Each structure stands twice: as C-alpha cells, then as structure tokens.
Amino acid sequence: MSSGPAGHVARSTVRPHSETTWGTPVRTQLRTFLRTSDGVTIDAVYDPGAVVYDASRTPAAHPVFVVAHGFTGAVDRPHVRRVARALARYGAVVTFSFRGHGASGGRSTVGDREVLDLAAAVRWARELGHARVGTVGFSMGGSVVLRHAALHPRQTGAVVSVSAPARWYYRGTAPMRRLHWLVTRPEGRVVSRYGFRTRIHHRDWDPVPLSPVEAVPRIAPTPLLIVHGDADGYFPVDHPRMLAAAAADQGELWLEPGMGHAEHAASDALLGRIGEWVVARAG
C-alpha cells in the first residue's frame, strides 16, 4: 500500500444540474460517484444543510463539512447519517464512503490511500461553490483528515480529528487486536467483506505512510481540533495527548469525560460544539 501523492479528483461521474454552478448555491441533496486521482470511484452525498441562504451573499460564504467516517463505516450507515444531520444545522455537508466501503470501488488501505478519497470529496465541495471547508474525521477518518491537511495545506480551512490514533500498528487494546486480525489475516478479510461490507487490500503498506503524529506539525496554520473520549476502548488518552503535543499551540484538545469511540459515542451536543467551532474558524 503506497501513500503516493494525493491528487485532485478527476470529475464527478454525474454532472451537477444548473444550480450547482459557481455562482449559485445548491439547494437540493445530490448523490454521485467521484473519481479519485488513482481511478477509484467514491460514493458521495451532498446535503445543502439547514442554513438559510442569504441571497445577498455568495455561496462561498456558506461553510461545508466534509465528513470522513471510521473503518467499516459508509455513507448510508445510520451513525454517519446522524453525524451529517447534526452538522447540517451549521452548514452544508458532504459525506462519502471510503474506498472498499459500501458502494465505493477499490479496497481499503486502512488510512493510507484514503487521503485520495478525502481529496476528491473536498474538491467536489469546492466545485459546488464552497470556499469555507472544514474536514471532520472519526477514528480511521480522523487519521485521514490529519494526513490530508498535512499533505494538502490549502484544501481545507479547518480540521477536526475525533478518536484518531496517533501512531500506526497500535495493538494495546482488545478491539485493536481484533481489528488487526481483520486486516492482516485472510480469514479476517473474509469476515470483513461479508460481515461489514468492507473490502480490505491484502498488501502491506510499502512504504509506510506518514503517521498522524508526524502529520500534525505540518498542518499549521490551519486551525486544528483534536477530540477524544477518556473512555475510548480503542485508543487510550495517550494518543490524543501525543497529537496535541505535536500540535503545540497550533491546535486545541477536547478530552471528553465518559465518551467512548468515534461516531457512535459522539453526542449531538458534542457534534453541535464541533459545528460551531468549524463555522468560527474555517477560512
């Protein structure tokens, strides 16, 4: 699995209708397949959100959240749709299925080439007229938004990483040992394909991609928020603290009391706070 340079999306496989031009905000939900720079089709959904458009302002003034789900998630999963609904109170929302997940093509590289998928989704959000883009990632998606912001510093205006690992190959908890079995063993990949609708690439990383903690210092001056629960069963609190230390004074850390892992554990109240944070900071 090579990390390779993440390029921009080639174009949407479904051309948007006339209201999706640069001068006009999109007022209806759209669904399409995007194509990444390495040729993978990505299932993506755009929701214009509940924000009332001011006809005197350009669509560039309206923020958009690009949501990167966790491993075994997908655009139609209930927990991903709940996140989208919560963030839609604050702006438009783009959700998508990473490669190897749901109806998207390809096979999962568990955080490596998924940067290309996020780049395609961010590019689409900008094609729809949004200049203010915030990326919000959960677990594996949390690592992807960090790496994307480091590799493409001008594509997003604010970054929120929720329940992300700081380093690769972590096996210190039982859930992570089970996940490594799914990813590294042939029988585990069969379980993942048929049990979780997640198709995993059989090749090891070569080279090993930039880790989340290595990516964080490269994100500045883009605003960065790290969110983690102190009851996370996958990654203990040394992970967010390591990320926060790498960010120094260029990032914020919210350590949430009693919160578990990723989308399932993120309350509507927390998602609302995240929405407000992005709206206030995304340039």
Backbone as CSV, one residue per row, in Angstrom:
resi,resn,N_x,N_y,N_z,CA_x,CA_y,CA_z,C_x,C_y,C_z
1,MET,0.850,-1.192,0.000,0.000,0.000,0.000,0.885,1.242,0.000
2,SER,0.897,1.949,-1.053,1.748,3.130,-1.159,0.967,4.385,-0.841
3,SER,1.596,5.307,-0.120,0.904,6.543,0.225,0.805,7.474,-0.971
4,GLY,1.781,7.476,-1.864,1.702,8.231,-3.102,1.221,9.658,-2.920
5,PRO,1.456,10.560,-3.826,0.934,11.920,-3.718,-0.557,11.947,-3.985
6,ALA,-1.310,12.607,-3.121,-2.768,12.677,-3.292,-3.109,13.789,-4.254
7,GLY,-3.665,13.451,-5.390,-4.032,14.444,-6.385,-5.475,14.857,-6.243
8,HIS,-5.921,15.714,-7.160,-7.309,16.150,-7.082,-8.196,15.189,-7.858
9,VAL,-9.502,15.351,-7.603,-10.471,14.480,-8.266,-10.524,14.794,-9.760
10,ALA,-10.713,13.797,-10.568,-10.920,13.971,-11.995,-12.332,14.502,-12.115
11,ARG,-13.325,14.299,-12.453,-14.592,14.963,-12.286,-15.647,14.013,-11.753
12,SER,-16.739,14.563,-11.351,-17.866,13.744,-10.926,-18.379,12.924,-12.106
13,THR,-18.798,11.690,-11.832,-19.364,10.871,-12.905,-20.793,11.272,-13.224
14,VAL,-21.404,12.105,-12.388,-22.727,12.660,-12.672,-22.581,14.172,-12.697
15,ARG,-22.884,14.789,-13.803,-22.748,16.240,-13.870,-23.836,16.915,-13.060
16,PRO,-23.483,17.867,-12.179,-24.496,18.578,-11.404,-25.432,19.374,-12.305
17,HIS,-26.659,19.640,-11.794,-27.597,20.422,-12.585,-27.228,21.895,-12.525
18,SER,-28.036,22.735,-13.149,-27.639,24.125,-13.361,-27.455,24.907,-12.074
19,GLU,-28.078,24.463,-10.982,-27.935,25.214,-9.735,-26.609,24.952,-9.042
20,THR,-25.771,24.078,-9.568,-24.509,23.765,-8.919,-23.348,24.525,-9.529
21,THR,-23.621,25.582,-10.296,-22.554,26.385,-10.846,-21.937,27.227,-9.748
22,TRP,-20.754,27.779,-10.033,-20.027,28.524,-9.008,-20.818,29.714,-8.469
23,GLY,-21.736,30.286,-9.257,-22.415,31.491,-8.799,-23.676,31.245,-8.011
24,THR,-24.122,30.009,-7.880,-25.416,29.740,-7.276,-25.313,28.641,-6.231
25,PRO,-25.845,28.840,-5.013,-25.812,27.773,-4.014,-26.700,26.599,-4.408
26,VAL,-26.289,25.406,-4.040,-27.076,24.204,-4.300,-28.100,24.052,-3.183
27,ARG,-29.371,23.853,-3.547,-30.427,23.824,-2.540,-31.056,22.442,-2.382
28,THR,-30.585,21.467,-3.125,-31.138,20.122,-3.032,-30.023,19.113,-2.790
29,GLN,-30.394,17.971,-2.203,-29.407,16.928,-1.972,-28.958,16.327,-3.298
30,LEU,-27.680,16.040,-3.403,-27.103,15.417,-4.588,-26.387,14.133,-4.181
31,ARG,-26.406,13.150,-5.077,-25.620,11.941,-4.859,-24.914,11.589,-6.161
32,THR,-23.646,11.232,-6.071,-22.875,10.944,-7.271,-21.711,10.033,-6.926
33,PHE,-21.001,9.590,-7.936,-19.740,8.889,-7.754,-18.616,9.820,-8.213
34,LEU,-17.653,10.037,-7.347,-16.463,10.801,-7.666,-15.370,9.837,-8.107
35,ARG,-14.404,10.342,-8.835,-13.265,9.506,-9.219,-11.993,10.125,-8.656
36,THR,-11.247,9.343,-7.899,-10.015,9.828,-7.288,-8.894,9.903,-8.315
37,SER,-7.793,10.508,-7.940,-6.671,10.661,-8.857,-6.031,9.330,-9.223
38,ASP,-6.273,8.266,-8.417,-5.759,6.950,-8.796,-6.861,6.053,-9.373
39,GLY,-8.001,6.666,-9.758,-9.004,5.960,-10.539,-10.042,5.172,-9.764
40,VAL,-10.203,5.408,-8.473,-11.197,4.696,-7.664,-12.486,5.509,-7.617
41,THR,-13.641,4.844,-7.774,-14.927,5.531,-7.692,-15.381,5.602,-6.238
42,ILE,-15.835,6.778,-5.845,-16.205,7.053,-4.456,-17.655,7.523,-4.406
43,ASP,-18.484,6.794,-3.651,-19.889,7.136,-3.468,-19.987,8.336,-2.529
44,ALA,-20.626,9.416,-2.978,-20.652,10.659,-2.202,-22.026,11.303,-2.228
45,VAL,-22.372,11.965,-1.128,-23.664,12.637,-0.971,-23.424,14.072,-0.509
46,TYR,-24.152,15.008,-1.105,-24.112,16.413,-0.700,-25.461,16.808,-0.139
47,ASP,-25.450,17.406,1.039,-26.662,17.930,1.675,-26.457,19.425,1.867
48,PRO,-27.337,20.273,1.323,-27.142,21.722,1.449,-27.282,22.237,2.866
49,GLY,-27.836,21.424,3.771,-27.943,21.834,5.164,-29.158,22.681,5.445
50,ALA,-29.306,23.009,6.724,-30.480,23.754,7.168,-30.240,25.247,7.235
51,VAL,-29.016,25.686,6.906,-28.717,27.116,6.957,-29.519,27.844,5.887
52,VAL,-30.180,28.926,6.269,-30.959,29.716,5.317,-29.996,30.574,4.497
53,TYR,-30.050,30.446,3.178,-29.157,31.191,2.319,-29.595,32.649,2.223
54,ASP,-28.630,33.521,2.308,-28.837,34.956,2.137,-28.500,35.285,0.689
55,ALA,-29.496,35.723,-0.066,-29.298,35.970,-1.488,-28.253,37.058,-1.747
56,SER,-27.976,37.894,-0.756,-27.006,38.962,-0.947,-25.572,38.488,-0.776
57,ARG,-25.388,37.228,-0.313,-24.045,36.691,-0.094,-23.739,35.623,-1.142
58,THR,-22.476,35.477,-1.459,-22.075,34.453,-2.416,-22.089,33.096,-1.727
59,PRO,-22.239,31.995,-2.495,-22.224,30.673,-1.877,-20.909,30.360,-1.190
60,ALA,-19.825,31.057,-1.586,-18.534,30.828,-0.962,-18.558,31.139,0.530
61,ALA,-19.511,31.965,0.962,-19.573,32.337,2.374,-20.173,31.243,3.235
62,HIS,-20.854,30.275,2.627,-21.514,29.225,3.392,-20.555,28.069,3.625
63,PRO,-20.353,27.662,4.882,-19.392,26.587,5.163,-19.912,25.225,4.734
64,VAL,-18.993,24.310,4.486,-19.341,22.928,4.196,-18.463,22.030,5.056
65,PHE,-19.081,21.006,5.622,-18.377,19.990,6.408,-18.174,18.769,5.519
66,VAL,-16.946,18.297,5.398,-16.660,17.059,4.678,-16.335,16.009,5.729
67,VAL,-17.198,15.007,5.845,-17.135,14.036,6.935,-16.433,12.761,6.471
68,ALA,-15.399,12.360,7.216,-14.640,11.148,6.925,-14.953,10.111,8.002
69,HIS,-15.626,9.035,7.612,-16.110,8.049,8.587,-14.989,7.125,9.074
70,GLY,-15.307,6.328,10.063,-14.371,5.360,10.600,-14.351,4.064,9.806
71,PHE,-13.424,3.181,10.141,-13.276,1.889,9.477,-14.562,1.080,9.621
72,THR,-15.017,0.483,8.544,-16.265,-0.283,8.368,-17.498,0.615,8.306
73,GLY,-17.324,1.921,8.304,-18.454,2.820,8.110,-18.779,2.937,6.628
74,ALA,-19.769,3.746,6.310,-20.149,4.018,4.916,-21.161,5.148,4.934
75,VAL,-21.378,5.737,3.760,-22.208,6.929,3.679,-23.639,6.670,4.149
76,ASP,-24.161,5.448,3.987,-25.542,5.157,4.370,-25.683,4.577,5.777
77,ARG,-24.595,4.386,6.490,-24.687,3.837,7.841,-25.437,4.819,8.746
78,PRO,-26.305,4.318,9.630,-27.088,5.227,10.472,-26.241,6.208,11.275
79,HIS,-25.097,5.756,11.805,-24.294,6.663,12.626,-23.646,7.758,11.779
80,VAL,-23.352,7.474,10.518,-22.809,8.505,9.628,-23.898,9.500,9.242
81,ARG,-25.110,8.998,8.971,-26.207,9.895,8.653,-26.560,10.790,9.848
82,ARG,-26.458,10.244,11.058,-26.746,11.068,12.244,-25.743,12.207,12.365
83,VAL,-24.471,11.921,12.133,-23.454,12.972,12.161,-23.770,14.031,11.109
84,ALA,-24.140,13.582,9.907,-24.460,14.525,8.841,-25.634,15.424,9.218
85,ARG,-26.678,14.828,9.810,-27.843,15.633,10.207,-27.464,16.662,11.265
86,ALA,-26.627,16.272,12.207,-26.232,17.196,13.274,-25.420,18.362,12.713
87,LEU,-24.486,18.085,11.816,-23.646,19.146,11.258,-24.404,19.997,10.254
88,ALA,-25.469,19.450,9.646,-26.244,20.203,8.658,-26.950,21.403,9.284
89,ARG,-27.032,21.460,10.599,-27.595,22.647,11.257,-26.656,23.848,11.133
90,TYR,-25.404,23.598,10.755,-24.396,24.659,10.741,-23.845,24.960,9.350
91,GLY,-24.199,24.155,8.368,-23.706,24.372,7.016,-24.050,23.189,6.129
92,ALA,-23.549,23.214,4.932,-23.713,22.077,4.025,-22.819,20.927,4.488
93,VAL,-23.129,19.720,4.035,-22.375,18.538,4.457,-22.115,17.638,3.248
94,VAL,-20.872,17.203,3.098,-20.513,16.152,2.143,-20.119,14.918,2.934
95,THR,-20.804,13.813,2.677,-20.412,12.529,3.233,-20.048,11.613,2.075
96,PHE,-19.212,10.620,2.346,-18.789,9.701,1.294,-18.334,8.400,1.933
97,SER,-18.262,7.361,1.134,-17.740,6.076,1.585,-16.294,5.950,1.120
98,PHE,-15.396,5.675,2.053,-14.015,5.426,1.666,-13.926,4.227,0.721
99,ARG,-12.860,4.142,-0.026,-12.618,3.008,-0.918,-12.730,1.692,-0.145
100,GLY,-13.337,0.698,-0.784,-13.517,-0.589,-0.136,-14.693,-0.648,0.815
101,HIS,-15.395,0.466,1.003,-16.530,0.549,1.916,-17.817,0.817,1.135
102,GLY,-18.898,0.147,1.518,-20.188,0.413,0.901,-20.146,0.254,-0.603
103,ALA,-20.698,1.237,-1.314,-20.785,1.166,-2.770,-19.566,1.740,-3.478
104,SER,-18.597,2.246,-2.733,-17.385,2.759,-3.362,-16.556,1.616,-3.934
105,GLY,-15.717,1.934,-4.909,-14.867,0.927,-5.516,-13.598,0.689,-4.723
106,GLY,-12.738,-0.139,-5.285,-11.430,-0.373,-4.686,-11.469,-1.188,-3.420
107,ARG,-10.332,-1.196,-2.723,-10.201,-1.905,-1.460,-9.553,-1.002,-0.427
108,SER,-9.958,-1.166,0.813,-9.457,-0.318,1.884,-7.962,-0.522,2.105
109,THR,-7.245,0.581,2.272,-5.845,0.533,2.684,-5.688,1.020,4.120
110,VAL,-6.817,1.117,4.827,-6.863,1.380,6.276,-6.112,2.660,6.643
111,GLY,-6.362,3.723,5.876,-5.837,5.030,6.233,-4.732,5.552,5.349
112,ASP,-4.229,4.748,4.422,-3.144,5.177,3.550,-3.684,5.965,2.357
113,ARG,-4.138,5.284,1.322,-4.589,5.971,0.114,-5.973,6.591,0.267
114,GLU,-6.571,6.427,1.432,-7.840,7.099,1.718,-7.701,8.617,1.672
115,VAL,-6.478,9.128,1.787,-6.265,10.566,1.616,-6.740,11.014,0.235
116,LEU,-6.580,10.159,-0.766,-7.055,10.479,-2.113,-8.573,10.586,-2.165
117,ASP,-9.257,9.748,-1.385,-10.721,9.780,-1.340,-11.203,11.092,-0.735
118,LEU,-10.578,11.495,0.372,-10.946,12.752,1.009,-10.632,13.928,0.090
119,ALA,-9.505,13.879,-0.604,-9.166,14.954,-1.540,-10.235,15.093,-2.613
120,ALA,-10.763,13.962,-3.091,-11.830,14.009,-4.090,-13.092,14.647,-3.526
121,ALA,-13.445,14.305,-2.293,-14.654,14.859,-1.673,-14.506,16.347,-1.409
122,VAL,-13.337,16.785,-0.955,-13.103,18.210,-0.722,-13.153,18.976,-2.041
123,ARG,-12.559,18.391,-3.070,-12.593,19.030,-4.381,-14.035,19.216,-4.860
124,TRP,-14.864,18.205,-4.668,-16.268,18.295,-5.073,-16.982,19.395,-4.305
125,ALA,-16.715,19.479,-2.994,-17.331,20.531,-2.185,-16.974,21.908,-2.728
126,ARG,-15.745,22.069,-3.156,-15.332,23.359,-3.711,-15.950,23.592,-5.087
127,GLU,-16.093,22.539,-5.879,-16.752,22.675,-7.183,-18.204,23.118,-7.021
128,LEU,-18.817,22.756,-5.892,-20.197,23.148,-5.633,-20.305,24.575,-5.104
129,GLY,-19.185,25.276,-5.006,-19.211,26.696,-4.691,-18.776,27.071,-3.295
130,HIS,-18.335,26.121,-2.481,-17.968,26.419,-1.094,-16.482,26.747,-0.970
131,ALA,-16.190,27.917,-0.448,-14.805,28.296,-0.188,-14.401,27.970,1.247
132,ARG,-15.390,27.883,2.140,-15.108,27.609,3.557,-15.353,26.118,3.805
133,VAL,-14.277,25.345,3.888,-14.359,23.890,4.006,-13.736,23.450,5.320
134,GLY,-14.484,22.646,6.079,-13.950,22.011,7.274,-14.012,20.505,7.122
135,THR,-12.934,19.802,7.428,-12.939,18.341,7.390,-13.108,17.818,8.811
136,VAL,-13.984,16.827,8.961,-14.280,16.237,10.271,-14.149,14.727,10.121
137,GLY,-13.172,14.117,10.791,-12.923,12.693,10.643,-13.022,11.951,11.954
138,PHE,-13.437,10.689,11.861,-13.646,9.851,13.039,-12.796,8.588,12.940
139,SER,-12.014,8.292,13.980,-11.198,7.085,14.056,-10.264,7.005,12.848
140,MET,-10.406,6.003,11.975,-9.571,5.969,10.781,-9.717,7.273,9.995
141,GLY,-10.949,7.760,9.862,-11.169,9.029,9.182,-10.492,10.187,9.884
142,GLY,-10.356,10.091,11.228,-9.640,11.112,11.972,-8.170,11.163,11.600
143,SER,-7.579,9.991,11.366,-6.179,9.970,10.921,-6.061,10.499,9.497
144,VAL,-7.081,10.228,8.674,-7.039,10.660,7.275,-7.131,12.187,7.171
145,VAL,-7.996,12.826,7.971,-8.100,14.288,7.867,-6.798,14.961,8.302
146,LEU,-6.088,14.353,9.259,-4.800,14.910,9.678,-3.776,14.804,8.552
147,ARG,-3.695,13.637,7.934,-2.722,13.431,6.873,-3.078,14.259,5.635
148,HIS,-4.370,14.362,5.339,-4.806,15.180,4.205,-4.411,16.639,4.403
149,ALA,-4.649,17.170,5.597,-4.316,18.579,5.857,-2.816,18.819,5.783
150,ALA,-2.021,17.828,6.191,-0.569,17.973,6.127,-0.058,17.924,4.696
151,LEU,-0.649,17.044,3.890,-0.188,16.865,2.514,-0.785,17.892,1.557
152,HIS,-1.945,18.467,1.931,-2.644,19.434,1.079,-3.077,20.628,1.930
153,PRO,-2.140,21.464,2.351,-2.442,22.508,3.338,-3.415,23.576,2.873
154,ARG,-3.683,23.690,1.588,-4.585,24.743,1.109,-5.955,24.220,0.709
155,GLN,-6.225,22.945,0.944,-7.513,22.397,0.532,-8.606,22.575,1.575
156,THR,-8.265,22.753,2.813,-9.278,22.843,3.866,-8.962,24.002,4.793
157,GLY,-10.034,24.578,5.371,-9.861,25.737,6.223,-9.866,25.435,7.703
158,ALA,-10.288,24.237,8.082,-10.295,23.822,9.494,-10.343,22.299,9.529
159,VAL,-9.723,21.709,10.541,-9.605,20.261,10.642,-10.044,19.814,12.031
160,VAL,-10.932,18.804,12.067,-11.366,18.218,13.333,-11.121,16.715,13.256
161,SER,-10.315,16.202,14.183,-9.984,14.780,14.238,-10.546,14.200,15.531
162,VAL,-11.478,13.235,15.386,-12.168,12.658,16.545,-11.750,11.195,16.700
163,SER,-11.286,10.825,17.892,-10.968,9.428,18.229,-9.905,8.823,17.327
164,ALA,-8.941,9.615,16.912,-7.924,9.134,15.978,-6.743,8.511,16.718
165,PRO,-6.057,7.553,16.066,-4.791,7.071,16.607,-3.701,8.108,16.372
166,ALA,-2.689,8.086,17.216,-1.529,8.946,16.996,-0.462,8.226,16.185
167,ARG,-0.400,6.897,16.320,0.670,6.136,15.688,0.107,4.855,15.083
168,TRP,0.828,4.329,14.115,0.395,3.112,13.432,0.720,1.862,14.249
169,TYR,0.054,0.775,13.883,0.322,-0.581,14.394,0.029,-0.734,15.888
170,TYR,-0.834,0.130,16.427,-1.151,0.035,17.847,-2.020,-1.198,18.111
171,ARG,-1.603,-2.024,19.074,-2.337,-3.240,19.430,-2.573,-3.342,20.939
172,GLY,-2.591,-2.225,21.614,-2.627,-2.238,23.071,-3.984,-2.483,23.690
173,THR,-5.046,-2.562,22.902,-6.383,-2.837,23.428,-6.983,-4.020,22.669
174,ALA,-7.945,-4.700,23.299,-8.580,-5.858,22.659,-9.274,-5.488,21.341
175,PRO,-10.012,-4.367,21.264,-10.629,-4.013,19.977,-9.606,-3.811,18.864
176,MET,-8.442,-3.250,19.197,-7.439,-3.051,18.157,-6.772,-4.362,17.747
177,ARG,-6.661,-5.288,18.674,-6.123,-6.598,18.296,-7.095,-7.323,17.369
178,ARG,-8.397,-7.165,17.620,-9.387,-7.761,16.708,-9.331,-7.098,15.340
179,LEU,-9.158,-5.784,15.323,-9.082,-5.078,14.054,-7.864,-5.529,13.255
180,HIS,-6.731,-5.695,13.919,-5.539,-6.160,13.218,-5.747,-7.562,12.651
181,TRP,-6.509,-8.398,13.340,-6.819,-9.729,12.808,-7.642,-9.601,11.521
182,LEU,-8.634,-8.697,11.517,-9.439,-8.476,10.320,-8.574,-8.040,9.137
183,VAL,-7.629,-7.162,9.410,-6.852,-6.549,8.338,-5.757,-7.465,7.824
184,THR,-5.091,-8.193,8.712,-3.869,-8.895,8.324,-4.065,-10.369,7.985
185,ARG,-5.183,-10.964,8.387,-5.374,-12.387,8.148,-6.377,-12.621,7.019
186,PRO,-6.116,-13.600,6.148,-7.063,-13.865,5.055,-8.477,-14.149,5.551
187,GLU,-8.604,-14.926,6.624,-9.931,-15.215,7.149,-10.577,-13.968,7.744
188,GLY,-9.745,-13.073,8.297,-10.274,-11.820,8.815,-10.826,-10.940,7.702
189,ARG,-10.132,-10.915,6.580,-10.616,-10.111,5.443,-11.910,-10.669,4.857
190,VAL,-12.080,-11.978,4.941,-13.356,-12.570,4.503,-14.477,-12.121,5.433
191,VAL,-14.233,-12.163,6.731,-15.232,-11.694,7.706,-15.564,-10.225,7.448
192,SER,-14.540,-9.430,7.195,-14.759,-8.008,6.951,-15.596,-7.776,5.703
193,ARG,-15.316,-8.539,4.642,-16.047,-8.359,3.383,-17.526,-8.691,3.533
194,TYR,-17.810,-9.830,4.140,-19.199,-10.292,4.185,-19.936,-9.843,5.452
195,GLY,-19.207,-9.615,6.526,-19.850,-9.192,7.761,-20.006,-7.688,7.892
196,PHE,-19.051,-6.914,7.316,-19.052,-5.461,7.474,-19.100,-4.700,6.151
197,ARG,-19.219,-5.429,5.027,-19.228,-4.813,3.704,-17.995,-3.936,3.493
198,THR,-16.866,-4.398,3.999,-15.611,-3.661,3.877,-14.567,-4.569,3.241
199,ARG,-14.094,-4.178,2.069,-13.123,-4.972,1.330,-11.727,-4.413,1.579
200,ILE,-10.849,-5.232,2.127,-9.536,-4.781,2.578,-8.454,-5.284,1.625
201,HIS,-7.542,-4.407,1.296,-6.422,-4.791,0.434,-5.517,-5.774,1.179
202,HIS,-4.996,-6.754,0.439,-4.189,-7.791,1.088,-2.721,-7.398,1.228
203,ARG,-2.280,-6.348,0.547,-0.865,-5.980,0.600,-0.545,-5.125,1.822
204,ASP,0.645,-5.323,2.371,1.127,-4.466,3.452,1.492,-3.093,2.894
205,TRP,1.552,-2.100,3.785,1.994,-0.772,3.377,3.446,-0.825,2.887
206,ASP,3.706,-0.198,1.759,5.076,-0.107,1.243,5.148,1.071,0.281
207,PRO,5.680,2.212,0.751,6.264,2.439,2.073,5.196,2.700,3.134
208,VAL,5.608,2.710,4.389,4.685,3.051,5.480,4.338,4.539,5.358
209,PRO,3.048,4.884,5.332,2.660,6.289,5.146,2.988,7.148,6.361
210,LEU,3.008,8.417,6.123,3.172,9.408,7.180,2.167,9.137,8.290
211,SER,2.625,9.037,9.524,1.720,8.738,10.634,0.963,9.996,11.056
212,PRO,-0.160,9.845,11.785,-0.893,11.030,12.243,-0.042,11.988,13.068
213,VAL,0.759,11.464,13.995,1.552,12.357,14.851,2.644,13.062,14.047
214,GLU,3.132,12.424,12.986,4.098,13.089,12.107,3.421,14.139,11.234
215,ALA,2.136,13.927,10.938,1.416,14.861,10.084,1.053,16.153,10.806
216,VAL,0.741,16.046,12.085,0.181,17.184,12.823,1.035,18.451,12.745
217,PRO,2.362,18.397,12.935,3.138,19.653,12.875,3.091,20.340,11.523
218,ARG,2.698,19.622,10.480,2.664,20.195,9.135,1.349,20.899,8.826
219,ILE,0.371,20.809,9.735,-0.960,21.355,9.460,-1.019,22.862,9.671
220,ALA,-0.278,23.383,10.623,-0.309,24.823,10.911,0.006,25.618,9.643
221,PRO,-0.663,26.770,9.468,-1.523,27.481,10.413,-3.017,27.131,10.328
222,THR,-3.385,26.071,9.610,-4.792,25.680,9.546,-5.287,25.327,10.945
223,PRO,-6.433,25.861,11.386,-6.954,25.532,12.720,-7.191,24.027,12.866
224,LEU,-6.788,23.489,14.007,-6.873,22.056,14.273,-7.534,21.810,15.618
225,LEU,-8.511,20.891,15.620,-9.173,20.473,16.849,-9.050,18.962,16.980
226,ILE,-8.558,18.500,18.129,-8.437,17.075,18.431,-9.455,16.751,19.519
227,VAL,-10.345,15.803,19.241,-11.404,15.422,20.170,-11.237,13.942,20.502
228,HIS,-11.325,13.610,21.775,-11.136,12.216,22.177,-11.884,11.972,23.481
229,GLY,-12.426,10.776,23.623,-13.109,10.411,24.852,-12.162,9.752,25.836
230,ASP,-12.346,10.056,27.130,-11.466,9.430,28.126,-11.881,7.993,28.431
231,ALA,-12.988,7.527,27.799,-13.409,6.132,27.934,-13.310,5.400,26.595
232,ASP,-12.451,5.877,25.701,-12.282,5.253,24.395,-11.668,3.869,24.568
233,GLY,-12.353,2.844,24.058,-11.878,1.477,24.215,-10.865,1.052,23.177
234,TYR,-10.665,1.855,22.149,-9.710,1.536,21.091,-8.356,2.194,21.337
235,PHE,-8.381,3.516,21.539,-7.140,4.269,21.694,-7.186,5.039,23.019
236,PRO,-6.329,4.697,23.978,-6.332,5.413,25.262,-5.858,6.851,25.099
237,VAL,-5.933,7.606,26.183,-5.746,9.053,26.088,-4.311,9.471,25.786
238,ASP,-3.358,8.557,25.808,-2.016,8.966,25.392,-1.978,9.307,23.911
239,HIS,-2.913,8.771,23.125,-2.962,9.095,21.690,-3.333,10.559,21.456
240,PRO,-4.462,11.055,21.977,-4.762,12.468,21.743,-3.748,13.406,22.377
241,ARG,-3.205,13.004,23.525,-2.199,13.867,24.153,-0.930,13.945,23.310
242,MET,-0.572,12.850,22.662,0.585,12.865,21.769,0.323,13.770,20.570
243,LEU,-0.897,13.685,20.020,-1.252,14.553,18.898,-1.243,16.024,19.314
244,ALA,-1.803,16.307,20.486,-1.857,17.687,20.967,-0.456,18.233,21.213
245,ALA,0.428,17.394,21.750,1.808,17.827,21.985,2.498,18.154,20.665
246,ALA,2.211,17.356,19.634,2.809,17.610,18.322,2.282,18.904,17.714
247,ALA,1.026,19.239,18.024,0.438,20.476,17.506,0.922,21.700,18.259
248,ALA,1.376,21.505,19.497,1.819,22.602,20.368,0.705,23.641,20.491
249,ASP,1.013,24.910,20.304,-0.015,25.948,20.474,-0.808,26.189,19.206
250,GLN,-0.646,25.323,18.194,-1.371,25.484,16.941,-2.647,24.643,16.891
251,GLY,-2.975,23.934,17.976,-4.161,23.092,17.986,-4.858,23.124,19.334
252,GLU,-6.097,22.646,19.353,-6.877,22.525,20.586,-7.158,21.054,20.857
253,LEU,-7.236,20.705,22.142,-7.589,19.347,22.556,-8.828,19.407,23.433
254,TRP,-9.867,18.646,23.033,-11.041,18.448,23.876,-11.017,16.996,24.339
255,LEU,-10.746,16.781,25.601,-10.788,15.435,26.170,-12.145,15.291,26.857
256,GLU,-13.036,14.487,26.256,-14.434,14.438,26.656,-14.679,13.385,27.739
257,PRO,-15.162,13.796,28.921,-15.408,12.842,30.012,-16.485,11.819,29.643
258,GLY,-16.175,10.543,29.854,-17.147,9.472,29.656,-17.411,9.087,28.222
259,MET,-16.787,9.743,27.286,-17.032,9.449,25.863,-16.252,8.212,25.440
260,GLY,-16.911,7.364,24.617,-16.260,6.202,24.046,-15.604,6.531,22.720
261,HIS,-15.862,5.691,21.708,-15.091,5.792,20.466,-15.928,6.266,19.276
262,ALA,-15.441,7.290,18.612,-15.838,7.705,17.267,-17.312,8.108,17.146
263,GLU,-17.902,7.883,15.956,-19.245,8.406,15.661,-20.292,7.909,16.639
264,HIS,-20.244,6.636,16.993,-21.256,6.073,17.885,-21.271,6.787,19.234
265,ALA,-20.123,7.272,19.678,-20.010,7.870,21.002,-20.166,9.391,20.991
266,ALA,-20.146,9.996,19.817,-20.248,11.453,19.725,-21.701,11.879,19.894
267,SER,-21.987,12.576,20.967,-23.358,13.020,21.225,-23.728,14.157,20.287
268,ASP,-25.039,14.396,20.154,-25.492,15.521,19.338,-24.961,16.847,19.893
269,ALA,-24.850,16.925,21.222,-24.317,18.152,21.826,-22.859,18.367,21.421
270,LEU,-22.065,17.299,21.450,-20.670,17.412,21.032,-20.580,17.778,19.554
271,LEU,-21.390,17.151,18.713,-21.377,17.475,17.288,-21.765,18.932,17.059
272,GLY,-22.669,19.436,17.870,-23.035,20.840,17.770,-21.869,21.752,18.119
273,ARG,-21.130,21.400,19.166,-19.955,22.197,19.528,-18.911,22.160,18.418
274,ILE,-18.749,20.979,17.800,-17.810,20.857,16.684,-18.275,21.734,15.518
275,GLY,-19.573,21.698,15.222,-20.104,22.541,14.149,-19.826,24.011,14.392
276,GLU,-20.053,24.479,15.606,-19.812,25.885,15.940,-18.332,26.233,15.817
277,TRP,-17.471,25.283,16.243,-16.023,25.527,16.180,-15.577,25.697,14.729
278,VAL,-16.055,24.833,13.843,-15.662,24.917,12.425,-16.185,26.207,11.807
279,VAL,-17.435,26.545,12.063,-18.010,27.760,11.484,-17.201,28.999,11.907
280,ALA,-16.736,28.998,13.144,-15.995,30.156,13.656,-14.581,30.258,13.090
281,ARG,-14.031,29.123,12.622,-12.608,29.113,12.265,-12.285,28.831,10.803
282,ALA,-13.187,28.186,10.098,-12.874,27.816,8.709,-12.783,29.061,7.840
283,GLY,-11.600,29.275,7.263,-11.406,30.454,6.423,-11.791,30.197,4.982
